[in-house]
Amino acid sequence: MHYALLIYSAPEARAPYEPAGDGVFPDWVTYTQAMKDSGALVAAEQLQETDTATTVRLRGGERLLTDGPFVETKEHLLGFYLVDVPDLDTAIDWAARMPLVRFGTIEVRPVIRNLPWRAVLDG
């Protein structure tokens, strides 16, 4: 079963750990390597800060662009891991081991795999 581990954090919560070289990068490398070695890692990406985001909407046939995220929240989406694990408990275990869990939030969400457009990706 595929699960998305969505990584959120408030900018002020990350401040003590920046610059990222303060022992944080080695933790992420170790975590990611362990996930890869276990066979659970499908994909992972880190997103740029929310001030680089552009929100796109289509209303009344008109395309509307807004700088920044759609929703103003205290915590920002920083990135994700996509894992292939047997069950929710295993996905939660990976989320609980993530370095950022000390000061952020990890949302674990199942991925829907049986939609018709998946055939394009699964080829």
A tleap script that builds the chain and sets N, CA, C and O, in Angstrom:
source leaprc.protein.ff14SB
mol = sequence {
  NMET HIE TYR ALA LEU LEU ILE TYR SER ALA
  PRO GLU ALA ARG ALA PRO TYR GLU PRO ALA
  GLY ASP GLY VAL PHE PRO ASP TRP VAL THR
  TYR THR GLN ALA MET LYS ASP SER GLY ALA
  LEU VAL ALA ALA GLU GLN LEU GLN GLU THR
  ASP THR ALA THR THR VAL ARG LEU ARG GLY
  GLY GLU ARG LEU LEU THR ASP GLY PRO PHE
  VAL GLU THR LYS GLU HIE LEU LEU GLY PHE
  TYR LEU VAL ASP VAL PRO ASP LEU ASP THR
  ALA ILE ASP TRP ALA ALA ARG MET PRO LEU
  VAL ARG PHE GLY THR ILE GLU VAL ARG PRO
  VAL ILE ARG ASN LEU PRO TRP ARG ALA VAL
  LEU ASP CGLY
}
set mol.1.N position { 0.847 -1.173 0.000 }
set mol.1.CA position { 0.000 0.000 0.000 }
set mol.1.C position { 0.896 1.241 0.000 }
set mol.1.O position { 1.888 1.301 0.726 }
set mol.2.N position { 0.542 2.205 -0.803 }
set mol.2.CA position { 1.303 3.455 -0.843 }
set mol.2.C position { 0.696 4.469 0.130 }
set mol.2.O position { -0.522 4.614 0.231 }
set mol.3.N position { 1.580 5.159 0.835 }
set mol.3.CA position { 1.190 6.242 1.741 }
set mol.3.C position { 2.073 7.446 1.453 }
set mol.3.O position { 3.263 7.309 1.169 }
set mol.4.N position { 1.466 8.636 1.533 }
set mol.4.CA position { 2.230 9.878 1.460 }
set mol.4.C position { 2.514 10.330 2.885 }
set mol.4.O position { 1.607 10.402 3.714 }
set mol.5.N position { 3.762 10.630 3.162 }
set mol.5.CA position { 4.153 11.226 4.437 }
set mol.5.C position { 4.383 12.703 4.152 }
set mol.5.O position { 5.445 13.091 3.665 }
set mol.6.N position { 3.385 13.525 4.458 }
set mol.6.CA position { 3.420 14.949 4.148 }
set mol.6.C position { 4.062 15.691 5.315 }
set mol.6.O position { 3.649 15.528 6.464 }
set mol.7.N position { 5.061 16.496 5.021 }
set mol.7.CA position { 5.907 17.126 6.033 }
set mol.7.C position { 5.519 18.600 6.178 }
set mol.7.O position { 5.582 19.364 5.216 }
set mol.8.N position { 5.117 18.988 7.391 }
set mol.8.CA position { 4.712 20.363 7.679 }
set mol.8.C position { 5.541 20.917 8.831 }
set mol.8.O position { 5.933 20.188 9.743 }
set mol.9.N position { 5.800 22.222 8.771 }
set mol.9.CA position { 6.462 22.882 9.890 }
set mol.9.C position { 6.238 24.380 9.794 }
set mol.9.O position { 6.140 24.944 8.704 }
set mol.10.N position { 6.160 25.010 10.953 }
set mol.10.CA position { 6.108 26.470 11.007 }
set mol.10.C position { 7.536 26.998 10.889 }
set mol.10.O position { 8.453 26.421 11.473 }
set mol.11.N position { 7.737 28.081 10.146 }
set mol.11.CA position { 9.098 28.612 9.972 }
set mol.11.C position { 9.819 28.870 11.293 }
set mol.11.O position { 11.012 28.588 11.412 }
set mol.12.N position { 9.109 29.402 12.282 }
set mol.12.CA position { 9.772 29.709 13.555 }
set mol.12.C position { 10.179 28.442 14.305 }
set mol.12.O position { 11.109 28.479 15.111 }
set mol.13.N position { 9.511 27.341 14.059 }
set mol.13.CA position { 9.881 26.072 14.706 }
set mol.13.C position { 11.181 25.526 14.135 }
set mol.13.O position { 11.928 24.837 14.829 }
set mol.14.N position { 11.451 25.835 12.866 }
set mol.14.CA position { 12.671 25.347 12.217 }
set mol.14.C position { 13.888 26.202 12.543 }
set mol.14.O position { 15.019 25.753 12.361 }
set mol.15.N position { 13.680 27.415 13.016 }
set mol.15.CA position { 14.774 28.373 13.209 }
set mol.15.C position { 15.951 27.814 14.005 }
set mol.15.O position { 17.095 28.047 13.613 }
set mol.16.N position { 15.729 27.083 15.110 }
set mol.16.CA position { 16.889 26.568 15.849 }
set mol.16.C position { 17.718 25.558 15.056 }
set mol.16.O position { 18.870 25.298 15.400 }
set mol.17.N position { 17.144 24.994 14.007 }
set mol.17.CA position { 17.828 23.960 13.230 }
set mol.17.C position { 18.423 24.503 11.941 }
set mol.17.O position { 18.930 23.733 11.125 }
set mol.18.N position { 18.371 25.811 11.744 }
set mol.18.CA position { 18.928 26.405 10.540 }
set mol.18.C position { 20.161 27.209 10.924 }
set mol.18.O position { 20.150 27.795 12.006 }
set mol.19.N position { 21.206 27.286 10.141 }
set mol.19.CA position { 21.262 26.634 8.835 }
set mol.19.C position { 21.195 25.122 8.970 }
set mol.19.O position { 21.556 24.556 10.001 }
set mol.20.N position { 20.734 24.492 7.922 }
set mol.20.CA position { 20.459 23.056 7.950 }
set mol.20.C position { 21.685 22.213 8.273 }
set mol.20.O position { 21.550 21.030 8.587 }
set mol.21.N position { 22.852 22.784 8.203 }
set mol.21.CA position { 24.059 22.033 8.492 }
set mol.21.C position { 24.248 21.687 9.962 }
set mol.21.O position { 25.166 20.942 10.305 }
set mol.22.N position { 23.399 22.212 10.832 }
set mol.22.CA position { 23.533 21.961 12.270 }
set mol.22.C position { 23.091 20.549 12.648 }
set mol.22.O position { 22.231 20.373 13.511 }
set mol.23.N position { 23.675 19.556 12.005 }
set mol.23.CA position { 23.361 18.178 12.336 }
set mol.23.C position { 22.088 17.652 11.723 }
set mol.23.O position { 21.767 16.475 11.890 }
set mol.24.N position { 21.353 18.491 11.018 }
set mol.24.CA position { 20.074 18.068 10.456 }
set mol.24.C position { 20.274 17.277 9.169 }
set mol.24.O position { 19.620 16.251 8.980 }
set mol.25.N position { 21.148 17.717 8.289 }
set mol.25.CA position { 21.350 16.996 7.028 }
set mol.25.C position { 21.790 15.552 7.241 }
set mol.25.O position { 21.249 14.661 6.587 }
set mol.26.N position { 22.743 15.281 8.124 }
set mol.26.CA position { 23.112 13.875 8.341 }
set mol.26.C position { 21.930 13.025 8.821 }
set mol.26.O position { 21.807 11.861 8.441 }
set mol.27.N position { 21.064 13.606 9.654 }
set mol.27.CA position { 19.878 12.875 10.117 }
set mol.27.C position { 18.971 12.507 8.948 }
set mol.27.O position { 18.463 11.388 8.876 }
set mol.28.N position { 18.769 13.459 8.028 }
set mol.28.CA position { 17.912 13.206 6.865 }
set mol.28.C position { 18.532 12.165 5.943 }
set mol.28.O position { 17.825 11.308 5.411 }
set mol.29.N position { 19.840 12.230 5.750 }
set mol.29.CA position { 20.515 11.250 4.891 }
set mol.29.C position { 20.378 9.854 5.493 }
set mol.29.O position { 20.074 8.898 4.779 }
set mol.30.N position { 20.598 9.731 6.790 }
set mol.30.CA position { 20.479 8.441 7.469 }
set mol.30.C position { 19.055 7.905 7.372 }
set mol.30.O position { 18.848 6.727 7.079 }
set mol.31.N position { 18.082 8.765 7.615 }
set mol.31.CA position { 16.666 8.380 7.546 }
set mol.31.C position { 16.296 7.906 6.144 }
set mol.31.O position { 15.689 6.848 5.977 }
set mol.32.N position { 16.665 8.696 5.141 }
set mol.32.CA position { 16.323 8.364 3.758 }
set mol.32.C position { 17.023 7.084 3.314 }
set mol.32.O position { 16.427 6.264 2.616 }
set mol.33.N position { 18.271 6.907 3.707 }
set mol.33.CA position { 19.000 5.685 3.351 }
set mol.33.C position { 18.346 4.461 3.990 }
set mol.33.O position { 18.219 3.421 3.344 }
set mol.34.N position { 17.934 4.574 5.243 }
set mol.34.CA position { 17.262 3.456 5.922 }
set mol.34.C position { 15.958 3.100 5.225 }
set mol.34.O position { 15.629 1.923 5.073 }
set mol.35.N position { 15.213 4.122 4.801 }
set mol.35.CA position { 13.958 3.880 4.096 }
set mol.35.C position { 14.230 3.201 2.752 }
set mol.35.O position { 13.525 2.268 2.367 }
set mol.36.N position { 15.251 3.676 2.046 }
set mol.36.CA position { 15.612 3.068 0.757 }
set mol.36.C position { 16.060 1.620 0.950 }
set mol.36.O position { 15.634 0.731 0.212 }
set mol.37.N position { 16.915 1.386 1.940 }
set mol.37.CA position { 17.425 0.039 2.197 }
set mol.37.C position { 16.309 -0.939 2.554 }
set mol.37.O position { 16.408 -2.129 2.255 }
set mol.38.N position { 15.247 -0.443 3.191 }
set mol.38.CA position { 14.128 -1.305 3.583 }
set mol.38.C position { 13.230 -1.659 2.400 }
set mol.38.O position { 12.418 -2.581 2.479 }
set mol.39.N position { 13.387 -0.909 1.292 }
set mol.39.CA position { 12.529 -1.119 0.131 }
set mol.39.C position { 11.236 -0.327 0.185 }
set mol.39.O position { 10.395 -0.464 -0.703 }
set mol.40.N position { 11.057 0.506 1.215 }
set mol.40.CA position { 9.820 1.267 1.371 }
set mol.40.C position { 9.792 2.545 0.538 }
set mol.40.O position { 8.711 3.017 0.184 }
set mol.41.N position { 10.946 3.114 0.218 }
set mol.41.CA position { 11.004 4.415 -0.455 }
set mol.41.C position { 10.579 4.304 -1.913 }
set mol.41.O position { 11.153 3.535 -2.684 }
set mol.42.N position { 9.560 5.088 -2.280 }
set mol.42.CA position { 9.117 5.189 -3.673 }
set mol.42.C position { 9.612 6.504 -4.266 }
set mol.42.O position { 10.151 6.526 -5.373 }
set mol.43.N position { 9.429 7.599 -3.527 }
set mol.43.CA position { 9.843 8.927 -3.998 }
set mol.43.C position { 9.919 9.867 -2.801 }
set mol.43.O position { 9.347 9.599 -1.745 }
set mol.44.N position { 10.632 10.964 -2.985 }
set mol.44.CA position { 10.712 12.001 -1.955 }
set mol.44.C position { 11.120 13.301 -2.625 }
set mol.44.O position { 11.923 13.307 -3.559 }
set mol.45.N position { 10.566 14.391 -2.145 }
set mol.45.CA position { 10.933 15.715 -2.651 }
set mol.45.C position { 10.798 16.732 -1.537 }
set mol.45.O position { 9.920 16.627 -0.681 }
set mol.46.N position { 11.687 17.725 -1.561 }
set mol.46.CA position { 11.583 18.871 -0.666 }
set mol.46.C position { 11.129 20.052 -1.501 }
set mol.46.O position { 11.651 20.294 -2.589 }
set mol.47.N position { 10.150 20.788 -0.986 }
set mol.47.CA position { 9.618 21.948 -1.690 }
set mol.47.C position { 10.345 23.211 -1.249 }
set mol.47.O position { 10.856 23.291 -0.132 }
set mol.48.N position { 10.385 24.195 -2.144 }
set mol.48.CA position { 10.929 25.497 -1.767 }
set mol.48.C position { 9.944 26.181 -0.824 }
set mol.48.O position { 8.812 25.726 -0.666 }
set mol.49.N position { 10.375 27.266 -0.203 }
set mol.49.CA position { 9.538 27.985 0.760 }
set mol.49.C position { 8.254 28.495 0.098 }
set mol.49.O position { 8.186 28.650 -1.121 }
set mol.50.N position { 7.240 28.751 0.930 }
set mol.50.CA position { 5.923 29.142 0.417 }
set mol.50.C position { 5.941 30.476 -0.322 }
set mol.50.O position { 5.057 30.722 -1.142 }
set mol.51.N position { 6.905 31.337 -0.063 }
set mol.51.CA position { 6.939 32.613 -0.787 }
set mol.51.C position { 7.294 32.427 -2.260 }
set mol.51.O position { 7.217 33.381 -3.034 }
set mol.52.N position { 7.682 31.212 -2.663 }
set mol.52.CA position { 7.947 30.926 -4.076 }
set mol.52.C position { 6.739 30.302 -4.765 }
set mol.52.O position { 6.770 30.062 -5.972 }
set mol.53.N position { 5.671 30.035 -4.007 }
set mol.53.CA position { 4.493 29.344 -4.553 }
set mol.53.C position { 3.633 30.282 -5.391 }
set mol.53.O position { 3.602 31.491 -5.162 }
set mol.54.N position { 2.944 29.711 -6.352 }
set mol.54.CA position { 1.917 30.399 -7.124 }
set mol.54.C position { 0.673 29.528 -7.089 }
set mol.54.O position { 0.729 28.340 -7.407 }
set mol.55.N position { -0.448 30.118 -6.702 }
set mol.55.CA position { -1.717 29.400 -6.650 }
set mol.55.C position { -2.503 29.723 -7.908 }
set mol.55.O position { -2.621 30.886 -8.292 }
set mol.56.N position { -3.042 28.686 -8.556 }
set mol.56.CA position { -3.781 28.836 -9.815 }
set mol.56.C position { -5.232 28.431 -9.584 }
set mol.56.O position { -5.509 27.379 -9.008 }
set mol.57.N position { -6.159 29.282 -10.042 }
set mol.57.CA position { -7.592 28.982 -9.999 }
set mol.57.C position { -8.186 29.337 -11.352 }
set mol.57.O position { -7.657 30.185 -12.071 }
set mol.58.N position { -9.287 28.683 -11.693 }
set mol.58.CA position { -10.047 29.031 -12.896 }
set mol.58.C position { -11.460 29.356 -12.439 }
set mol.58.O position { -12.171 28.481 -11.945 }
set mol.59.N position { -11.868 30.601 -12.599 }
set mol.59.CA position { -13.198 31.051 -12.179 }
set mol.59.C position { -13.843 31.790 -13.343 }
set mol.59.O position { -13.286 32.751 -13.873 }
set mol.60.N position { -15.031 31.323 -13.731 }
set mol.60.CA position { -15.741 31.969 -14.836 }
set mol.60.C position { -14.934 31.979 -16.116 }
set mol.60.O position { -15.022 32.925 -16.899 }
set mol.61.N position { -14.145 30.934 -16.339 }
set mol.61.CA position { -13.319 30.841 -17.528 }
set mol.61.C position { -12.057 31.681 -17.475 }
set mol.61.O position { -11.288 31.701 -18.436 }
set mol.62.N position { -11.833 32.375 -16.371 }
set mol.62.CA position { -10.650 33.229 -16.235 }
set mol.62.C position { -9.640 32.574 -15.292 }
set mol.62.O position { -9.984 32.100 -14.210 }
set mol.63.N position { -8.396 32.565 -15.736 }
set mol.63.CA position { -7.317 32.023 -14.911 }
set mol.63.C position { -6.856 33.097 -13.935 }
set mol.63.O position { -6.494 34.205 -14.331 }
set mol.64.N position { -6.876 32.745 -12.647 }
set mol.64.CA position { -6.466 33.667 -11.594 }
set mol.64.C position { -5.206 33.129 -10.928 }
set mol.64.O position { -5.165 31.974 -10.503 }
set mol.65.N position { -4.191 33.959 -10.842 }
set mol.65.CA position { -2.928 33.584 -10.214 }
set mol.65.C position { -2.728 34.409 -8.950 }
set mol.65.O position { -2.980 35.614 -8.931 }
set mol.66.N position { -2.274 33.746 -7.902 }
set mol.66.CA position { -1.995 34.418 -6.640 }
set mol.66.C position { -0.615 33.992 -6.170 }
set mol.66.O position { -0.277 32.809 -6.207 }
set mol.67.N position { 0.178 34.952 -5.730 }
set mol.67.CA position { 1.472 34.614 -5.140 }
set mol.67.C position { 1.239 33.969 -3.785 }
set mol.67.O position { 0.406 34.424 -3.001 }
set mol.68.N position { 1.976 32.916 -3.522 }
set mol.68.CA position { 1.893 32.249 -2.230 }
set mol.68.C position { 0.895 31.112 -2.223 }
set mol.68.O position { 0.234 30.836 -3.224 }
set mol.69.N position { 0.796 30.454 -1.075 }
set mol.69.CA position { -0.098 29.302 -0.960 }
set mol.69.C position { -1.554 29.735 -0.918 }
set mol.69.O position { -1.859 30.891 -0.624 }
set mol.70.N position { -2.454 28.799 -1.213 }
set mol.70.CA position { -3.890 29.074 -1.215 }
set mol.70.C position { -4.393 29.352 0.194 }
set mol.70.O position { -5.177 30.276 0.407 }
set mol.71.N position { -3.954 28.570 1.133 }
set mol.71.CA position { -4.424 28.686 2.507 }
set mol.71.C position { -3.310 29.271 3.373 }
set mol.71.O position { -2.174 28.798 3.344 }
set mol.72.N position { -3.644 30.286 4.129 }
set mol.72.CA position { -2.688 30.840 5.088 }
set mol.72.C position { -2.742 29.980 6.344 }
set mol.72.O position { -3.751 29.957 7.049 }
set mol.73.N position { -1.674 29.289 6.612 }
set mol.73.CA position { -1.620 28.432 7.793 }
set mol.73.C position { -0.331 28.700 8.551 }
set mol.73.O position { 0.623 29.263 8.013 }
set mol.74.N position { -0.324 28.289 9.796 }
set mol.74.CA position { 0.881 28.448 10.609 }
set mol.74.C position { 1.977 27.502 10.127 }
set mol.74.O position { 3.148 27.876 10.056 }
set mol.75.N position { 1.583 26.268 9.795 }
set mol.75.CA position { 2.548 25.287 9.311 }
set mol.75.C position { 2.483 25.214 7.787 }
set mol.75.O position { 1.404 25.264 7.198 }
set mol.76.N position { 3.636 25.097 7.169 }
set mol.76.CA position { 3.731 25.053 5.715 }
set mol.76.C position { 4.125 23.657 5.258 }
set mol.76.O position { 4.862 22.948 5.944 }
set mol.77.N position { 3.624 23.273 4.088 }
set mol.77.CA position { 4.020 22.004 3.482 }
set mol.77.C position { 5.448 22.149 2.973 }
set mol.77.O position { 5.729 22.998 2.127 }
set mol.78.N position { 6.349 21.317 3.491 }
set mol.78.CA position { 7.767 21.405 3.135 }
set mol.78.C position { 8.187 20.364 2.111 }
set mol.78.O position { 9.147 20.567 1.367 }
set mol.79.N position { 7.469 19.251 2.074 }
set mol.79.CA position { 7.849 18.177 1.172 }
set mol.79.C position { 7.102 16.915 1.518 }
set mol.79.O position { 6.131 16.932 2.274 }
set mol.80.N position { 7.571 15.807 0.948 }
set mol.80.CA position { 6.879 14.542 1.178 }
set mol.80.C position { 7.808 13.370 0.912 }
set mol.80.O position { 8.807 13.488 0.201 }
set mol.81.N position { 7.457 12.254 1.492 }
set mol.81.CA position { 7.990 10.948 1.133 }
set mol.81.C position { 6.803 10.125 0.675 }
set mol.81.O position { 5.730 10.195 1.275 }
set mol.82.N position { 6.981 9.348 -0.376 }
set mol.82.CA position { 5.984 8.378 -0.807 }
set mol.82.C position { 6.564 7.015 -0.495 }
set mol.82.O position { 7.637 6.658 -0.980 }
set mol.83.N position { 5.840 6.249 0.327 }
set mol.83.CA position { 6.343 4.949 0.761 }
set mol.83.C position { 5.402 3.839 0.315 }
set mol.83.O position { 4.196 4.043 0.177 }
set mol.84.N position { 5.968 2.679 0.095 }
set mol.84.CA position { 5.209 1.470 -0.216 }
set mol.84.C position { 5.446 0.506 0.935 }
set mol.84.O position { 6.500 -0.123 1.029 }
set mol.85.N position { 4.455 0.398 1.805 }
set mol.85.CA position { 4.571 -0.415 3.016 }
set mol.85.C position { 3.316 -1.273 3.174 }
set mol.85.O position { 2.297 -0.991 2.544 }
set mol.86.N position { 3.376 -2.310 4.001 }
set mol.86.CA position { 2.245 -3.227 4.114 }
set mol.86.C position { 0.980 -2.630 4.725 }
set mol.86.O position { -0.130 -3.048 4.396 }
set mol.87.N position { 1.152 -1.634 5.631 }
set mol.87.CA position { -0.032 -1.164 6.352 }
set mol.87.C position { 0.216 0.222 6.954 }
set mol.87.O position { 1.328 0.749 6.927 }
set mol.88.N position { -0.867 0.789 7.499 }
set mol.88.CA position { -0.806 2.120 8.103 }
set mol.88.C position { 0.171 2.164 9.276 }
set mol.88.O position { 0.889 3.150 9.443 }
set mol.89.N position { 0.206 1.116 10.080 }
set mol.89.CA position { 1.120 1.106 11.225 }
set mol.89.C position { 2.576 1.265 10.796 }
set mol.89.O position { 3.346 1.961 11.458 }
set mol.90.N position { 2.953 0.629 9.699 }
set mol.90.CA position { 4.327 0.746 9.199 }
set mol.90.C position { 4.585 2.159 8.680 }
set mol.90.O position { 5.665 2.711 8.893 }
set mol.91.N position { 3.598 2.746 8.002 }
set mol.91.CA position { 3.736 4.126 7.528 }
set mol.91.C position { 3.885 5.081 8.710 }
set mol.91.O position { 4.703 5.999 8.671 }
set mol.92.N position { 3.100 4.865 9.749 }
set mol.92.CA position { 3.195 5.699 10.951 }
set mol.92.C position { 4.562 5.538 11.610 }
set mol.92.O position { 5.127 6.510 12.113 }
set mol.93.N position { 5.090 4.330 11.611 }
set mol.93.CA position { 6.424 4.104 12.171 }
set mol.93.C position { 7.475 4.927 11.430 }
set mol.93.O position { 8.336 5.544 12.057 }
set mol.94.N position { 7.409 4.940 10.089 }
set mol.94.CA position { 8.353 5.757 9.318 }
set mol.94.C position { 8.158 7.240 9.628 }
set mol.94.O position { 9.135 7.978 9.753 }
set mol.95.N position { 6.905 7.681 9.752 }
set mol.95.CA position { 6.636 9.087 10.070 }
set mol.95.C position { 7.215 9.455 11.436 }
set mol.95.O position { 7.775 10.539 11.601 }
set mol.96.N position { 7.084 8.572 12.398 }
set mol.96.CA position { 7.569 8.838 13.754 }
set mol.96.C position { 9.091 8.888 13.825 }
set mol.96.O position { 9.647 9.469 14.757 }
set mol.97.N position { 9.767 8.287 12.855 }
set mol.97.CA position { 11.233 8.277 12.826 }
set mol.97.C position { 11.819 9.471 12.064 }
set mol.97.O position { 13.030 9.691 12.094 }
set mol.98.N position { 10.978 10.228 11.393 }
set mol.98.CA position { 11.454 11.333 10.567 }
set mol.98.C position { 12.114 12.412 11.434 }
set mol.98.O position { 11.571 12.766 12.481 }
set mol.99.N position { 13.263 12.937 11.027 }
set mol.99.CA position { 13.955 13.940 11.841 }
set mol.99.C position { 13.102 15.161 12.196 }
set mol.99.O position { 13.225 15.692 13.300 }
set mol.100.N position { 12.253 15.608 11.295 }
set mol.100.CA position { 11.482 16.824 11.523 }
set mol.100.C position { 10.360 16.634 12.543 }
set mol.100.O position { 9.808 17.621 13.029 }
set mol.101.N position { 10.015 15.408 12.874 }
set mol.101.CA position { 8.899 15.162 13.788 }
set mol.101.C position { 9.155 15.797 15.160 }
set mol.101.O position { 8.218 15.987 15.937 }
set mol.102.N position { 10.409 16.124 15.461 }
set mol.102.CA position { 10.751 16.769 16.739 }
set mol.102.C position { 10.158 18.163 16.863 }
set mol.102.O position { 9.903 18.629 17.973 }
set mol.103.N position { 9.933 18.840 15.732 }
set mol.103.CA position { 9.425 20.208 15.789 }
set mol.103.C position { 8.394 20.511 14.714 }
set mol.103.O position { 7.988 21.663 14.565 }
set mol.104.N position { 7.964 19.516 13.971 }
set mol.104.CA position { 6.978 19.708 12.919 }
set mol.104.C position { 5.872 18.677 13.020 }
set mol.104.O position { 5.692 18.035 14.055 }
set mol.105.N position { 5.137 18.528 11.935 }
set mol.105.CA position { 4.010 17.603 11.867 }
set mol.105.C position { 4.150 16.753 10.623 }
set mol.105.O position { 4.473 17.263 9.550 }
set mol.106.N position { 3.909 15.471 10.759 }
set mol.106.CA position { 3.909 14.574 9.616 }
set mol.106.C position { 2.493 14.036 9.462 }
set mol.106.O position { 1.970 13.378 10.362 }
set mol.107.N position { 1.883 14.316 8.331 }
set mol.107.CA position { 0.552 13.788 8.022 }
set mol.107.C position { 0.732 12.532 7.181 }
set mol.107.O position { 1.409 12.561 6.154 }
set mol.108.N position { 0.131 11.437 7.613 }
set mol.108.CA position { 0.203 10.170 6.890 }
set mol.108.C position { -1.135 9.979 6.183 }
set mol.108.O position { -2.189 9.955 6.818 }
set mol.109.N position { -1.074 9.844 4.851 }
set mol.109.CA position { -2.311 9.734 4.080 }
set mol.109.C position { -2.186 8.634 3.032 }
set mol.109.O position { -1.217 8.610 2.274 }
set mol.110.N position { -3.175 7.707 2.983 }
set mol.110.CA position { -3.148 6.658 1.961 }
set mol.110.C position { -3.295 7.258 0.562 }
set mol.110.O position { -3.953 8.280 0.372 }
set mol.111.N position { -2.673 6.606 -0.396 }
set mol.111.CA position { -2.728 7.033 -1.796 }
set mol.111.C position { -3.753 6.169 -2.527 }
set mol.111.O position { -3.788 4.954 -2.338 }
set mol.112.N position { -4.576 6.785 -3.351 }
set mol.112.CA position { -5.540 6.051 -4.179 }
set mol.112.C position { -4.810 5.571 -5.422 }
set mol.112.O position { -4.265 6.383 -6.169 }
set mol.113.N position { -4.790 4.278 -5.652 }
set mol.113.CA position { -4.003 3.712 -6.751 }
set mol.113.C position { -4.845 3.207 -7.922 }
set mol.113.O position { -4.277 2.899 -8.969 }
set mol.114.N position { -6.164 3.108 -7.797 }
set mol.114.CA position { -6.961 2.456 -8.830 }
set mol.114.C position { -7.773 3.424 -9.688 }
set mol.114.O position { -8.861 3.068 -10.141 }
set mol.115.N position { -7.286 4.604 -9.915 }
set mol.115.CA position { -7.986 5.572 -10.757 }
set mol.115.C position { -7.564 5.409 -12.213 }
set mol.115.O position { -6.421 5.037 -12.481 }
set mol.116.N position { -8.470 5.681 -13.163 }
set mol.116.CA position { -8.172 5.446 -14.580 }
set mol.116.C position { -6.920 6.157 -15.099 }
set mol.116.O position { -6.200 5.597 -15.926 }
set mol.117.N position { -6.649 7.363 -14.638 }
set mol.117.CA position { -5.481 8.098 -15.149 }
set mol.117.C position { -4.163 7.461 -14.729 }
set mol.117.O position { -3.120 7.769 -15.306 }
set mol.118.N position { -4.192 6.572 -13.727 }
set mol.118.CA position { -2.966 5.881 -13.296 }
set mol.118.C position { -2.364 5.045 -14.418 }
set mol.118.O position { -1.157 4.806 -14.435 }
set mol.119.N position { -3.199 4.600 -15.357 }
set mol.119.CA position { -2.707 3.774 -16.466 }
set mol.119.C position { -1.631 4.512 -17.255 }
set mol.119.O position { -0.720 3.885 -17.797 }
set mol.120.N position { -1.727 5.825 -17.322 }
set mol.120.CA position { -0.720 6.619 -18.027 }
set mol.120.C position { 0.629 6.489 -17.318 }
set mol.120.O position { 1.662 6.347 -17.971 }
set mol.121.N position { 0.622 6.538 -15.998 }
set mol.121.CA position { 1.862 6.441 -15.227 }
set mol.121.C position { 2.383 5.016 -15.148 }
set mol.121.O position { 3.587 4.774 -15.233 }
set mol.122.N position { 1.466 4.086 -14.985 }
set mol.122.CA position { 1.857 2.693 -14.786 }
set mol.122.C position { 2.182 1.983 -16.088 }
set mol.122.O position { 2.725 0.879 -16.091 }
set mol.123.N position { 1.835 2.644 -17.218 }
set mol.123.CA position { 2.150 2.224 -18.561 }
set mol.123.C position { 1.917 0.828 -18.906 }
set mol.123.O position { 2.171 0.422 -20.040 }
savepdb mol mol.pdb
quit
